[in-house]
Amino acid sequence: MRGLRPLTTAGARRRTEALLLVFVIAIAVFGHAAAGLAMNGELPPNLAYFTISMTLLSLVGHLGVRRFAAYADPLVFPLAMLLTGLGLVLIHRLDQGYIERWNSDANAPGQLLWTVVGVAACIAVLAMLRDHRLLQRFIYITMAVALVLLIAPAFFGADTYGAKRWIILFGFSVQPGEFVKIMIAIFFAGYLVIHRDSLALTGRRFLGMRLPPMRQLGPIITVWILSMLVLVFERDLGTSLIFFGVFVVMLYVATERTSWIVCGLVMASAGAFVVGSTEPHVKARVAAWLNPLSVYWENPPPGVTSDQSAQALFSFGTGGISGTGLGMGHPELIKFAGRSDFILTTVGEELGLAGVMAVLILYALLVQRGLRMALGARDPFGKLLAVGLASALALQVFVVAGGVTGLIPLTGKALPFLAKGGSSLLANWIMIALLLRISDSAERQREADAQGPAETTITPVVRV
């Protein structure tokens, strides 16, 4: 009798993941040691503590994935750990500069604590959510909660640095928008699975495109209005772009109609132009983007008071191709934002263009793995959810990196995994858990299909 073939994919994937995590730990520990040597001429006093922390986080996370998602993609968890580890190294390095120059508090211990919470949340999601399709049952509840979180900062949020994107709860600041991006991806995936045919098969042709009929434009107009309201009342350009962009990308993937992309770009451009011309905070950011050095003018444009965009250009210019060396620059000159979206300028100054490209490639690999999961998923909901999560990550990296480098106006969003922020770190680790679950389900199904039913060989009976 010949039975089923042994399952080897899970073991091979987890061995690959474990090997990659060894390199992740080595890179993070080496970076922390190099920064300490450059700044103080000696190894950091907390090097052993940092090494143990990175090792335990990687080990516990790996064991959690091995236990609850054994067939998951072997690159996703190491990529997230590497970006998180690099973020801890940079925040540790920035703490010393900020304390000496601005007498600010250390943020690295809090970031490490949030990393522990994030990895624990990732494992908890994998343990409790054994099938991602269960989320499809609660799409309307999810969207209702997302809308409440989305509009809450407009009424109860703290007006910090010109934008209302935080809510203060029990002394902690929370960014609801970081969790909303996951919830809207879940809702849109479920909604588009139900209404995909009506959105894809109707409409009139115009200039080679099949334009959607007015009744089908309702959802995209509603989402567009909501994103504009967020932009006007909360002055949060980043969340608005991500919210609307994820919907348009998922709509295009579900229907394969270029007209949705065209409609989305036209509506986004029109809304951004109107709001950017009228809302003072957004208008000031556009003015600072068009003339980043105008803050040094004798009569700068109205509302342009921050020199962060100019300092970012100086920082990138100082770094050049290979950078000044980790710990040998002056990224603390950008003040508070150096730990948030402008943490990318620390990479540009001390690791140079090569370092910036390496970080962006890590993000690109993470997005690519998410899109690869979408191709491998067998159910439509899983496909669209993976696309939505990967698109949300890609759009957030784009709006942050684009704003810091001067490609687009500043948005103020945190750079995923790398920047300081408990809400951002926790939400991104939950997103990693969902991607791992989708990948695990797809690979399990692929293995089952490849093996096929068990074959049985019948021995004939010979009569004498």
Residue, then its C-alpha position, 0 to 999 in steps of 0.5 A: m500500500r502506498g499512502l500520502r507523501p510526507l508533509t515537508t513544506a512546513g518544516a522547510r519554511r520554518r527552518t528558513e525562517a529560523l535561519l533568517l532570524v539569526f541574521v536579523i538578530a546579528i544585524a540589529v546587535f551589530g548596528h546597536a554596537a556600532a552606534g555606541l562605539a561611534m558616539n561614545g567610543e565604547l560598547p553600549p552598556n545595555l548591549a547584552y539586554f538588547t541582544i537578549s531582548m531581540t533573541l527572545l522576541s525572535l524566538v517566541g515569535h518563531l515558535g508562535v508561528r511554528r505552532f499556529a501557522a506552520y505553513a506561513d510564508p517564511l520571509v514575512f516574520p523575519l522582515a517585520m522583525l528586521l525593520t522593528g530591530l532597525g527601528l530600535v537601533l535608530i531610536h536608541r541612537l537618537d535618544q542620546g542626541y535628543i537628551e544631550r541637545w533638547n533635554s528630552d526623555a528616552n523613547a527606546p525603552g517604551q518602543l521595546l515594550w510596545t514591540v513585546v506587545g506587538v509580537a504578543a498580539c501577532i501570536a494571539v491573533l494567529a492562535m485565536l483566528r484559525d481561519h481568516r474567512l471568519l472575518q467575512r461574517f463581521i464586515y459591517i460591524t468592522m466598518a461601523v467600528a472603523l467609522v467611529l474610530l475614524i471620526a473620533p479624533a475630530f471630536f475628542g482628539a488632541d490637536t498636536y502639531g497641527a493635526k487631530r489624529w490622536i485620542i488621549l485615553f488614560g494618559f496614553s495617546v492612541q492613533p485610531g487611524e493605524f487600526v482603521k487601515i486594517m478594518i477598512a481592508i477587511f470591510f472592502a474585501g468582504y464588500l467587494v466579494i459580494h458586489r464584484d459582478s455588479l461593479a465589473l459588468t455594467g456601465r458604458r464605454f467611453l474612450g476605450m474604457r467602460l465607465p461605471p454607472m452612477r448607481q455603482l459610483g455610490p460606494i466610491i463617492t461615499v468613501w471619497i466624501l469620508s476621506m475629504l471629511v477626515l482631511v478637512f476636520e482632522r487635517d490628516l492628509g496621510t490617513s485620508l490618502i491611505f483610506f481612499g487609496v486602499f479602496v481604489v486599489m482593491l476595487y481595481v483588483a476586484t473588477e479589473r476595470t481601469s475606469w475605477i483607477v481613473c475615477g479614483l485619481v480624478m476624485a483624489s486630485a480634485g479633493a486634494f486641490v480644493v482642500g489644499s487651497t482652502e484649509p490653512h494647515v494643509k495649505a501651509r504644508v503644500a507651501a512648505w513642499l513647494n518651497p522647503l527653504s522658505v522658512y529661512w526667508e525674511n517673509p515666509p509664506p503664511g503658515v510656514t513655520s517649521d524647518q523640518s523639510a529643509q533640515a531633511l534635505f540637508s540631512f540627505g545631502t550630508g549623507g550622500i551615497s554611503g552616509t556619515g556612519l551610524g552614530m556619527g551624524h546629527p539627525e537630532l537637529i530635526k527635533f521631535a519628528g526625527r523619531s517619527d516620519f523623519i526617522l528616514t532622514t537618520v537613515g539617509e544621513e548616517l547610512g546614505l542613499a545605500g541605506v535608504m534604498a536597503v530600507l525601502i527594499l525591505y518594505a518592497l519585499l514585505v509588500q511583494r510577499g503580501l501580493r504573492m499571498a493574494l495570488g496563492a489564496r484560493d478564496p476571493f476574500g483572502k485574495l482581496l484582504a491580502v491585497g488590501l493589507a499589502s496596499a495599505l503598507a505600501l501607501q503608508v510607506f509612500v506617503v511617509a517617504g515621499g513627504v520626507t524626501g520632498l516628492i509630496p507634501l508632508t503627511g505626518k504619518a509614522l514610518p511602519f515598524l521603524a518609527k516611534g509609536g505604540s499604536s503604529l507598531l501594534a497595528n502593523w504587527i496585527m497586519i503581519a498576523l493576518l498576512l501570515r494566516i492567509s499565507d498559511s491557509a493558502e499553502r495548506q490548501r496547495e499541499a492538500d491539492a498536490q497530494g491528492p487522495a491516497e492511493t491503494t494497491i490491491t493485491p490479487v488473490v491467486r487460487v490454486 
